[in-house]
Amino acid sequence: MAETEELFTYRLVPPRPTFVDDMTDAEAAAMSEHAEYWEQLHAEGDVVVYGLVLEPGNPWGLCVVRAADRNAVEALGRADPAVSSGTCTFAVGTMPRARLGPR
């Protein structure tokens, strides 16, 4: 990780607790585009890890993102097809003391 980069969390918030099991066709299409979007960012090295978190009764998506600042992560969030389609919302958190383990 470059010295000018920090780690941030990106939490994708679904529209309802049952979303994983009952998304509409339009929502499923947005989520397919969402997966492609984050996979590309992961392949480029901007995303450390991402995936679905199956918290009982409250599933959500998590990405740990390398970025210069919070604004950069918020821009990624606004461009996420799951968000830009109006399907989901998101929240960004900072990880000021995070350390990556060896590869």
Backbone torsions as a table, in degrees:
resi	resn	phi	psi	omega
1	MET	NA	128.2	178.3
2	ALA	-65.7	152.9	-177.0
3	GLU	-62.2	-26.4	-178.6
4	THR	-84.4	-4.4	179.9
5	GLU	-97.1	149.6	174.7
6	GLU	-125.6	170.1	175.3
7	LEU	-105.2	140.7	-179.1
8	PHE	-135.3	153.0	170.1
9	THR	-99.6	144.4	174.7
10	TYR	-122.8	115.9	-179.3
11	ARG	-107.7	117.3	176.3
12	LEU	-88.5	122.2	-175.5
13	VAL	-104.5	114.2	-179.8
14	PRO	-72.6	164.2	-175.8
15	PRO	-73.7	-15.7	-178.9
16	ARG	-161.3	156.0	-178.3
17	PRO	-61.8	-26.2	-177.8
18	THR	-91.8	6.5	-172.5
19	PHE	-52.2	-43.0	-177.1
20	VAL	-59.1	-32.8	-176.3
21	ASP	-96.1	-20.0	-172.6
22	ASP	-133.0	28.1	-179.9
23	MET	-65.1	147.4	178.0
24	THR	-75.1	171.9	177.2
25	ASP	-60.8	-41.2	179.5
26	ALA	-65.7	-40.7	177.8
27	GLU	-65.9	-40.3	178.5
28	ALA	-62.7	-38.9	177.6
29	ALA	-64.5	-43.1	177.5
30	ALA	-62.6	-39.3	-179.4
31	MET	-70.4	-31.8	175.1
32	SER	-64.5	-44.5	176.9
33	GLU	-65.2	-37.7	176.6
34	HIS	-58.3	-46.6	-179.6
35	ALA	-62.3	-42.2	178.3
36	GLU	-63.6	-41.8	180.0
37	TYR	-58.8	-50.9	-178.0
38	TRP	-72.6	-30.9	176.0
39	GLU	-63.1	-40.5	177.8
40	GLN	-63.7	-44.8	178.4
41	LEU	-63.6	-35.6	176.7
42	HIS	-65.5	-44.7	179.5
43	ALA	-61.8	-32.0	179.0
44	GLU	-80.2	-9.4	178.0
45	GLY	93.2	1.6	-179.7
46	ASP	-79.1	-19.3	-178.2
47	VAL	-115.0	124.9	-179.3
48	VAL	-76.6	-47.6	-179.4
49	VAL	-154.4	149.4	175.5
50	TYR	-153.8	155.2	176.7
51	GLY	164.9	179.0	-179.9
52	LEU	-82.8	134.7	175.2
53	VAL	-106.5	117.4	-178.3
54	LEU	-95.8	73.0	173.4
55	GLU	-76.1	133.2	-177.7
56	PRO	-53.1	120.9	178.4
57	GLY	73.7	3.7	-175.8
58	ASN	-155.0	65.3	178.3
59	PRO	-70.3	150.0	179.5
60	TRP	-157.5	168.2	-180.0
61	GLY	-104.7	144.9	180.0
62	LEU	-129.4	134.9	168.8
63	CYS	-129.9	139.6	167.8
64	VAL	-106.6	120.6	-169.1
65	VAL	-116.9	137.6	170.2
66	ARG	-91.0	127.3	-180.0
67	ALA	-156.8	162.2	179.0
68	ALA	-70.4	-34.6	-178.9
69	ASP	-162.5	172.7	-178.4
70	ARG	-59.9	-37.6	179.6
71	ASN	-58.2	-37.4	179.2
72	ALA	-64.8	-40.1	179.5
73	VAL	-70.6	-39.6	177.1
74	GLU	-62.7	-35.8	176.5
75	ALA	-65.3	-40.9	175.4
76	LEU	-60.2	-41.5	179.7
77	GLY	-63.0	-44.7	179.9
78	ARG	-64.4	-29.5	179.9
79	ALA	-84.9	-11.0	178.7
80	ASP	-60.9	124.5	-180.0
81	PRO	-56.5	-29.2	177.6
82	ALA	-67.8	-27.7	179.6
83	VAL	-90.4	-49.2	-176.3
84	SER	-63.7	-23.0	176.8
85	SER	-80.0	-10.5	-177.2
86	GLY	86.0	5.3	-177.8
87	THR	-72.9	-46.0	-175.0
88	CYS	-129.0	170.4	170.6
89	THR	-120.2	177.8	-179.6
90	PHE	-147.4	162.7	174.8
91	ALA	-137.7	144.5	179.8
92	VAL	-114.9	136.1	175.3
93	GLY	-124.2	154.6	177.9
94	THR	-98.0	153.3	177.4
95	MET	-127.5	70.0	-171.3
96	PRO	-63.9	-23.9	-178.9
97	ARG	-113.7	14.5	-177.5
98	ALA	-67.4	145.5	176.0
99	ARG	-132.4	135.4	176.1
100	LEU	-87.7	139.5	175.8
101	GLY	-77.8	174.5	178.4
102	PRO	-65.7	153.2	-179.8
103	ARG	-78.4	NA	NA
